[in-house]
């Protein structure tokens, strides 16, 4: 299995208002696309951001590493594929890869996010139900 097997979590086209003075998608809009892909990925695993109000459980990103590989020009289509890399006691590591309509990688991001109790304002262990879903999807567990 390779990156082409990872689920698509975002698809769009680069608009002029998303571009910098050189006609390339600005970093803040690349990051926003990755953020949208994260919301879709969380929906796919059953930990929707829409449920935060009723469950009091969310996610807090504690580490992000982004790599800008090549520029994305105005008018190009972009696709983001996402992958669940690893789960720990309370954390989930996942990554997104953005490609353009020529199937060239434009940017990548790796994110570590912790399961978060919004009332207590602290991380909590990933519950057994979500852990089972993540295992079913082939997510590796931390040692």
Residue pairs with C-beta under 8 A, 6 or more apart in sequence:
3 81
3 83
3 97
4 81
6 81
6 82
6 83
6 97
7 41
7 44
7 81
7 82
8 79
8 80
8 81
9 36
9 37
9 38
9 40
9 41
9 44
9 80
9 81
9 82
9 96
10 33
10 34
10 36
10 37
10 40
10 78
10 79
10 80
10 96
10 98
11 77
11 78
11 79
11 80
12 33
12 77
12 78
13 75
13 76
13 77
13 78
14 25
14 29
14 72
14 73
14 74
14 75
14 76
14 77
14 78
15 74
16 74
18 25
18 26
18 29
18 74
19 25
19 26
19 73
19 74
20 26
22 71
23 73
23 74
24 71
24 72
24 73
24 74
25 71
25 72
25 73
25 74
25 78
25 106
27 68
30 66
30 68
30 72
30 98
30 106
30 107
31 66
31 109
33 78
33 80
33 98
34 66
34 80
34 96
34 98
34 107
34 109
34 111
37 80
37 82
37 96
38 82
38 94
38 96
38 111
38 113
39 48
39 49
40 82
41 82
41 84
41 94
41 96
42 48
42 49
42 59
43 49
43 50
45 84
45 130
45 133
45 134
45 137
46 129
46 130
46 133
47 57
47 59
47 130
49 58
49 59
51 57
52 58
52 118
56 117
56 118
56 119
57 115
57 116
57 117
57 118
57 124
58 115
58 116
58 118
59 92
59 113
59 114
59 115
59 116
60 113
60 114
60 116
60 123
61 111
61 112
61 113
62 91
62 112
62 113
62 114
63 110
63 111
63 112
64 109
64 110
64 111
64 112
65 109
65 110
66 107
66 108
66 109
67 107
67 108
67 109
68 106
68 107
69 105
69 106
69 107
69 108
70 104
70 105
70 106
71 106
72 78
72 98
72 100
72 106
72 107
76 100
76 101
76 102
77 100
77 101
78 98
78 99
78 100
78 101
78 106
79 98
79 99
80 96
80 97
80 98
80 99
81 96
81 97
81 99
82 94
82 95
82 96
82 97
83 94
83 95
83 96
83 97
84 92
84 93
84 94
84 134
84 137
84 138
84 139
85 93
85 94
85 95
85 110
85 139
85 140
86 92
86 93
86 139
86 140
86 141
86 142
87 93
87 126
87 131
87 134
87 139
87 140
87 141
87 142
88 126
88 141
88 142
89 125
89 126
89 142
90 114
90 115
90 123
90 124
90 125
90 126
91 112
91 113
91 114
91 115
91 123
91 126
91 142
92 112
92 113
92 114
92 115
92 126
92 134
92 139
93 110
93 111
93 112
93 113
94 110
94 111
94 113
95 108
95 109
95 110
95 111
96 108
96 109
96 111
97 105
97 107
97 108
98 105
98 106
98 107
98 108
99 105
99 106
100 106
114 123
115 123
115 124
115 125
115 126
115 127
115 130
116 122
116 123
116 124
117 123
117 124
126 134
135 141
